[in-house]
Amino acid sequence: MLRSKHSSKKTHTGEKDKMINGEELEKLFFELASESRLRILHEVERENLKMQEIARRVDVTATEAFRQLERLSSASLVQKRSDGTFALSEYGKLILQISASFQFIVRHKEYFSTHDLMRLPSQFVNRLGELSGAEFGADTIENLNKGTQAYIEAERYAWGIGEGTIPGNMVSVMNQRVQQGIDVKMLVLRDRLPKGESVAMMPKNVELRGLADPPVLAVLTEKYAAVCFRHVDGRIDYAGFLGSDPVFHNWVMDLFLYYWDEGQPI
């Protein structure tokens, strides 16, 4: 097969660019693999610092701090300012923001090795670092109790994504919340949606929508959020992340609203 010289040159340039990009990525990962360099990045993320103060906070010698700052500067992650302090570069801010997701995933690698997150839309997978402020819970009973308590304490709204049935310990709680007039939104399996008279009798402050196959179980109130991902075998084992961290809460709310828009209204 004949190729023009121009075509061969273009292919060679593309392969070279891929090689350069791979080398740059390898260098970046190497810089981020150092605990002391990561600690320096987090310190100068909080505030601009001089080298001596960085050495004190990271608990290294001035010589070691100088060496590490030289590496980080060479990698374009930090920059020295005119007043002698060091600060994150704009590139460094971006890398540190994205690296939060890697750190979170690695910290919970056993969980993510047995639970399926790839069913989620990519925009939520890419934001996994926002779950860093949540508490991890593996105990089914404890997590159910915390979800129940969250609904008991809800004052404005109680939203959720479930498999279609309300656990027995939740029925009286939800009935009480409904009677008190809080906004209740529930996403359940589509084939378990109520029909006929049961829908007509539903209070106006309660809305149900159906999904073909909800990929998560979630609890959301104005104060609290929880999310459990499906096990790789498809079941919900109630192990997941929970708490009141505002960044985590916002992630769960965005996820709920995404699936709420996807849900089939009654």
C-alpha positions in Angstrom: 0.0 0.0 0.0 1.5 3.3 -1.1 1.6 6.3 1.3 2.5 9.9 0.6 5.6 11.3 2.4 3.2 13.8 4.1 1.1 10.9 5.5 4.1 9.1 6.9 5.4 12.2 8.5 2.0 12.9 10.1 1.8 9.4 11.5 5.4 9.6 12.9 4.6 13.0 14.5 1.5 11.6 16.1 3.4 8.6 17.6 6.1 11.0 18.9 3.4 13.2 20.5 1.9 10.2 22.3 5.4 9.2 23.6 6.0 12.7 24.9 2.6 12.9 26.5 3.2 9.5 28.2 6.6 10.6 29.5 5.1 13.8 30.9 2.4 11.9 32.6 4.9 9.4 34.1 6.9 12.3 35.4 3.8 13.9 37.0 2.8 10.7 38.7 6.4 10.3 40.0 6.2 13.8 41.6 2.8 13.1 43.2 4.0 9.8 44.5 6.2 11.5 47.1 4.5 12.0 50.4 6.6 15.0 51.3 6.0 16.7 48.0 2.3 16.0 48.3 2.3 17.5 51.8 4.1 20.6 50.4 1.5 21.0 47.7 -1.3 20.9 50.3 0.5 23.4 52.6 1.0 26.0 49.8 -2.5 25.3 48.6 -3.8 26.7 52.0 -1.5 29.7 51.9 1.6 31.1 50.3 4.7 30.1 52.4 8.4 30.8 52.6 10.8 27.8 52.4 11.6 27.8 56.1 8.0 27.7 57.1 7.3 24.9 54.6 10.2 22.9 56.1 8.8 23.4 59.6 5.3 22.4 58.7 6.3 19.3 56.7 9.0 18.4 59.3 11.9 18.2 56.9 15.3 20.0 56.9 15.7 23.3 55.0 17.9 21.5 52.5 15.3 18.9 51.8 12.6 21.5 51.5 14.7 23.4 49.0 15.3 20.2 47.0 11.6 19.3 46.9 10.6 22.8 45.9 13.1 22.7 43.1 11.4 19.5 41.8 7.9 20.9 42.1 8.9 24.2 40.4 10.6 22.2 37.6 7.3 20.3 37.2 5.4 23.6 37.0 3.3 22.7 40.1 4.5 25.6 42.3 6.0 29.0 41.6 8.1 31.4 43.7 6.6 34.8 44.1 8.3 38.1 44.3 8.0 38.2 48.1 9.9 35.0 48.5 6.9 32.8 49.2 5.9 29.7 47.3 2.4 29.2 45.8 0.6 26.7 43.7 0.7 27.5 40.0 -2.6 27.5 38.1 -1.5 24.2 36.6 -0.7 22.9 40.1 -4.2 23.9 41.4 -5.8 21.9 38.6 -3.6 18.9 39.1 -4.3 18.9 42.9 -8.0 19.2 42.3 -8.0 16.2 40.0 -5.7 14.1 42.1 -8.2 14.2 45.0 -10.2 11.6 43.1 -7.2 9.3 42.7 -6.4 9.6 46.4 -10.0 8.9 47.4 -10.2 5.8 45.1 -6.9 4.4 46.3 -7.9 4.9 50.0 -11.0 2.8 49.4 -9.6 0.4 46.8 -11.0 -2.7 48.5 -14.5 -1.3 48.2 -14.1 -0.1 44.6 -12.7 -3.5 43.7 -16.0 -5.1 44.5 -18.5 -2.4 43.6 -19.6 -1.2 40.2 -19.3 2.5 39.6 -19.0 2.3 35.9 -22.8 2.3 35.5 -22.8 5.9 36.7 -22.6 8.7 34.1 -19.0 9.7 33.5 -19.4 13.2 34.9 -20.1 11.7 38.4 -17.2 9.2 38.2 -14.9 12.1 37.3 -16.0 13.9 40.4 -15.4 11.1 42.9 -12.9 13.2 44.8 -15.9 15.1 46.1 -16.8 12.1 48.3 -13.6 12.5 50.2 -15.3 14.3 53.1 -17.8 11.5 53.6 -17.6 8.7 56.2 -17.3 5.2 54.9 -19.7 2.7 56.4 -19.6 -1.1 55.9 -22.1 -2.2 58.5 -25.6 -2.7 57.1 -27.6 -2.3 60.3 -25.6 0.8 61.3 -26.1 2.4 57.9 -29.8 1.7 57.9 -30.1 3.2 61.4 -28.3 6.3 60.3 -30.6 6.6 57.2 -33.6 6.3 59.5 -32.3 8.9 61.8 -31.7 11.3 58.9 -35.3 11.0 57.8 -36.5 11.5 61.5 -34.5 14.8 61.7 -35.5 16.1 58.2 -37.3 19.4 58.3 -37.6 20.4 54.6 -37.2 17.4 52.4 -36.5 13.7 52.4 -35.4 12.3 49.0 -34.2 8.8 48.1 -33.3 6.2 45.5 -34.3 2.7 46.5 -35.1 -0.7 45.1 -38.9 -0.3 45.5 -39.8 -1.2 49.0 -39.4 0.7 52.2 -37.7 -1.2 55.0 -40.0 -2.1 57.8 -38.2 0.2 60.3 -38.8 3.1 57.9 -42.5 2.9 57.3 -43.7 4.7 60.4 -40.9 7.3 60.1 -41.9 8.1 56.5 -45.6 8.2 57.3 -44.9 10.7 60.1 -42.7 12.8 57.8 -45.4 12.9 55.1 -48.0 13.9 57.6 -45.8 16.8 58.7 -45.8 18.0 55.1 -42.1 17.8 54.2 -41.2 17.3 50.5 -40.8 13.6 49.7 -39.3 12.4 46.4 -38.6 8.7 45.9 -37.1 6.9 42.9 -37.8 3.2 42.8 -37.7 0.3 40.4 -40.1 1.0 37.5 -41.9 -2.3 37.8 -42.7 -1.7 41.4 -44.4 1.6 41.0 -47.9 1.7 42.6 -50.9 1.8 40.2 -54.5 2.8 40.2 -56.2 4.0 43.4 -53.0 3.9 45.4 -51.6 6.7 43.2 -54.8 8.8 43.4 -54.7 8.6 47.2 -51.0 9.7 47.5 -50.5 13.0 49.4 -49.6 16.0 47.3 -46.2 16.4 49.0 -45.1 12.9 47.8 -43.8 12.2 44.4 -42.7 8.8 43.0 -40.8 8.1 39.8 -39.5 4.9 38.3 -36.2 3.8 36.9 -35.5 0.6 35.0 -32.5 -0.3 37.1 -31.3 2.2 39.8 -27.5 1.9 40.0 -27.3 3.2 43.6 -29.2 3.5 46.8 -29.3 7.0 48.1 -30.7 9.0 51.1 -30.8 12.8 51.0 -32.2 15.5 53.4 -31.2 19.1 53.8 -28.7 18.0 56.5 -27.5 14.6 55.5 -26.6 12.4 52.5 -25.7 8.7 51.9 -25.0 6.7 48.8 -24.4 3.0 48.4 -23.2 1.6 45.1 -24.2 -1.8 43.7 -21.9 -4.8 44.3 -20.4 -6.3 41.2 -23.0 -9.1 41.4 -25.8 -6.5 41.1 -27.1 -6.5 44.7 -27.1 -3.6 47.1 -25.1 -4.5 50.2 -25.7 -1.2 52.0 -22.0 -0.5 52.3 -21.2 3.0 51.1 -20.5 6.7 52.0 -22.5 9.0 54.3 -22.3 12.2 56.3 -23.0 15.9 56.2 -20.0 17.2 54.4 -21.3 19.9 52.1 -19.3 19.0 49.0 -20.3 15.3 49.4 -23.9 16.4 49.9 -23.8 18.4 46.7 -22.5 15.4 44.8 -25.3 13.2 46.0 -27.9 15.9 45.3 -26.6 16.3 41.7 -26.8 12.5 41.3 -30.3 12.3 42.6 -31.5 15.2 40.4 -29.9 13.6 37.4 -31.8 10.3 37.9 -34.9 12.2 38.9 -35.0 13.8 35.5 -34.4 10.4 33.9 -37.2 8.8 36.0 -40.7 7.9 34.7 -43.3 10.0 36.5 -46.5 8.4 37.6 
